[in-house]
Amino acid sequence: MIKPSTILIVDDDKAVIEQLLNHFRRRNTEPIATANPTIVEQTLDTFQVHLILLDLRMEGLDGYGVLKKLREKNITTPVLIITAYYKDEKKRLEEFGINPEDVIEKPIRDFKKIEAAINRKLNKVIATDEVGSDYENELYYDNRTKIVLVDDETELDDILKESFEARRYHVTVFTKGDEALEYIKNNECHVAIVDMKIPRLEGHKLIQQALQAKPELKIIPISAAYVKEMKELLASVGFDPERLVTKPFDLPTIVEQIKVLATEAGTLGVEKS
């Protein structure tokens, strides 16, 4: 099976975001979205993104501002423009080197053009896949998995939470380590995703104390920097350092890891007797 590509949707119209998410979840892609164009760089630092669908007219920072920032940082992630104002923006888009075939006009009524453009940009064909399929519906229908997400980057937490909840995971988010630990000790939870640089209780200490309270808890540690140091900290508390996931991480891989851990916990798929 072809590995899913992660597509980042950047649009301040939440109805458009919902339309695109609903469609591309049923294709061989892993769509994520934000209505805040100012966090695009931060999102690319966290996730391995293969393609960006970018609106032009947004508050705070418009699409041109996003394109400029990407170019200043030499970020070469392919971009497709989605806009309701192509005729008005055509000349300026040309000045930015955006070709007509890289523009998707709103309202989006026929997805054939956008899929053809994505296929061309990714050099592969997106097709019906796991998400939204009969397989997925059966697998996630009675999903009893409770995930604790511990990370202080709140808007990126929202992206992960939305992706997991689309698969019927129950997700609780914390931005402070001590609050997450208290919750883990006193509530049912099966999988924890823990950023190593979390405020008020460092990630390795949170992992150590969480496992002391609940040895059966499945944990995925994540880190954006200082990989060697983070691995040493994990090893110091008896946690396998090779299980550290570094940013930017591949979202489909994380989704697959959680699926495996939830199956091991007996909370996904057929309930254990």
DABELLIN-V936269 format. One record per backbone hydrogen bond with DSSP energy under -0.5 kcal/mol. CO is the residue of the C=O (numbers start at 0). NH is the residue of the N-H. E is the energy in kcal/mol with one decimal. If there is no record, write none. Layout:
BEGIN
((CO & NH & E) (CO & NH & E))
END
This chain:
BEGIN
((4 & 6 & -0.6) (4 & 29 & -3.1) (5 & 49 & -2.6) (5 & 50 & -1.2) (6 & 8 & -0.6) (6 & 31 & -2.9) (7 & 9 & -0.5) (7 & 52 & -3.0) (8 & 10 & -0.6) (8 & 33 & -2.4) (9 & 54 & -2.6) (11 & 13 & -0.8) (12 & 15 & -0.5) (12 & 16 & -2.0) (13 & 17 & -2.4) (14 & 18 & -2.0) (15 & 19 & -2.5) (16 & 20 & -3.0) (17 & 21 & -2.5) (18 & 22 & -1.6) (19 & 23 & -2.8) (20 & 24 & -1.9) (22 & 25 & -1.5) (23 & 26 & -1.3) (23 & 28 & -0.6) (26 & 28 & -2.5) (27 & 4 & -1.1) (29 & 6 & -1.0) (31 & 8 & -2.7) (33 & 10 & -1.7) (34 & 36 & -0.7) (35 & 38 & -1.5) (36 & 39 & -1.1) (38 & 42 & -2.6) (39 & 43 & -2.3) (40 & 44 & -1.5) (41 & 45 & -0.9) (42 & 45 & -0.6) (42 & 46 & -2.9) (45 & 248 & -2.9) (46 & 48 & -1.1) (49 & 77 & -0.6) (50 & 7 & -2.8) (51 & 53 & -0.7) (51 & 79 & -3.0) (52 & 9 & -3.1) (52 & 54 & -0.5) (53 & 81 & -2.5) (55 & 57 & -1.1) (55 & 62 & -3.0) (58 & 60 & -1.5) (61 & 65 & -1.9) (62 & 66 & -2.6) (63 & 67 & -2.5) (64 & 68 & -2.2) (65 & 69 & -2.5) (66 & 70 & -2.2) (67 & 71 & -2.3) (68 & 72 & -1.6) (69 & 74 & -3.0) (70 & 73 & -1.3) (73 & 75 & -0.6) (77 & 51 & -2.4) (79 & 53 & -3.0) (80 & 103 & -3.8) (81 & 55 & -0.7) (82 & 105 & -2.4) (84 & 88 & -2.0) (85 & 89 & -1.5) (88 & 92 & -2.7) (89 & 93 & -2.1) (90 & 94 & -1.7) (91 & 95 & -1.2) (92 & 97 & -2.8) (93 & 96 & -1.4) (96 & 98 & -0.6) (98 & 101 & -2.0) (99 & 102 & -1.6) (101 & 80 & -2.8) (102 & 104 & -0.5) (103 & 82 & -2.2) (106 & 108 & -0.9) (108 & 110 & -0.5) (109 & 112 & -0.6) (109 & 113 & -0.5) (110 & 114 & -2.5) (111 & 115 & -2.3) (112 & 116 & -2.4) (113 & 117 & -2.2) (114 & 118 & -2.9) (115 & 119 & -2.1) (116 & 120 & -2.3) (117 & 121 & -2.9) (118 & 122 & -1.3) (118 & 123 & -1.3) (123 & 125 & -0.5) (126 & 27 & -0.8) (129 & 132 & -2.3) (129 & 135 & -0.7) (132 & 136 & -2.7) (133 & 137 & -2.2) (134 & 138 & -2.6) (135 & 139 & -3.1) (136 & 140 & -1.0) (138 & 268 & -1.2) (139 & 142 & -1.6) (141 & 143 & -0.6) (144 & 146 & -0.6) (144 & 169 & -2.6) (145 & 189 & -2.8) (145 & 190 & -1.8) (146 & 148 & -0.5) (146 & 171 & -2.5) (147 & 149 & -0.6) (147 & 192 & -2.8) (148 & 150 & -0.6) (148 & 173 & -2.8) (149 & 194 & -2.7) (151 & 153 & -1.2) (152 & 156 & -2.1) (153 & 157 & -1.9) (154 & 158 & -1.2) (155 & 159 & -2.1) (156 & 160 & -3.2) (157 & 161 & -2.5) (158 & 162 & -1.9) (159 & 163 & -2.5) (160 & 164 & -2.9) (161 & 165 & -1.5) (163 & 166 & -1.5) (163 & 168 & -1.8) (164 & 167 & -1.9) (168 & 170 & -0.7) (169 & 146 & -3.5) (171 & 148 & -2.8) (173 & 150 & -2.1) (174 & 198 & -0.6) (175 & 179 & -1.9) (176 & 180 & -2.4) (177 & 181 & -2.1) (178 & 182 & -2.0) (179 & 183 & -2.6) (180 & 184 & -2.3) (181 & 185 & -1.2) (182 & 186 & -1.2) (189 & 217 & -2.5) (190 & 147 & -2.8) (191 & 193 & -0.6) (191 & 219 & -3.0) (192 & 149 & -3.2) (192 & 194 & -0.5) (193 & 221 & -2.7) (194 & 197 & -0.6) (195 & 202 & -1.7) (197 & 200 & -0.8) (198 & 176 & -2.9) (201 & 205 & -2.5) (202 & 206 & -2.6) (203 & 207 & -2.2) (204 & 208 & -2.6) (205 & 209 & -2.6) (206 & 210 & -2.3) (207 & 211 & -1.5) (208 & 212 & -1.7) (209 & 213 & -2.9) (213 & 216 & -2.1) (217 & 191 & -2.9) (218 & 220 & -0.5) (219 & 193 & -2.1) (220 & 244 & -2.9) (221 & 195 & -2.4) (222 & 246 & -2.8) (225 & 229 & -2.8) (226 & 230 & -2.6) (227 & 231 & -2.0) (228 & 232 & -2.1) (229 & 233 & -2.2) (230 & 234 & -2.5) (231 & 235 & -1.8) (232 & 236 & -0.7) (233 & 236 & -1.1) (233 & 238 & -2.5) (234 & 237 & -1.6) (239 & 242 & -1.6) (240 & 243 & -1.5) (243 & 245 & -0.5) (244 & 222 & -1.9) (248 & 47 & -2.6) (248 & 250 & -0.8) (249 & 252 & -0.7) (249 & 253 & -1.8) (250 & 254 & -2.8) (251 & 255 & -2.0) (252 & 256 & -2.4) (253 & 257 & -2.6) (254 & 258 & -2.0) (255 & 259 & -2.2) (256 & 260 & -2.6) (257 & 261 & -2.9) (258 & 262 & -2.0) (259 & 263 & -2.3) (260 & 264 & -1.9) (261 & 265 & -0.6) (261 & 266 & -2.3) (261 & 267 & -0.7) (262 & 265 & -0.9) (265 & 271 & -0.6) (266 & 143 & -2.6) (266 & 144 & -0.5))
END
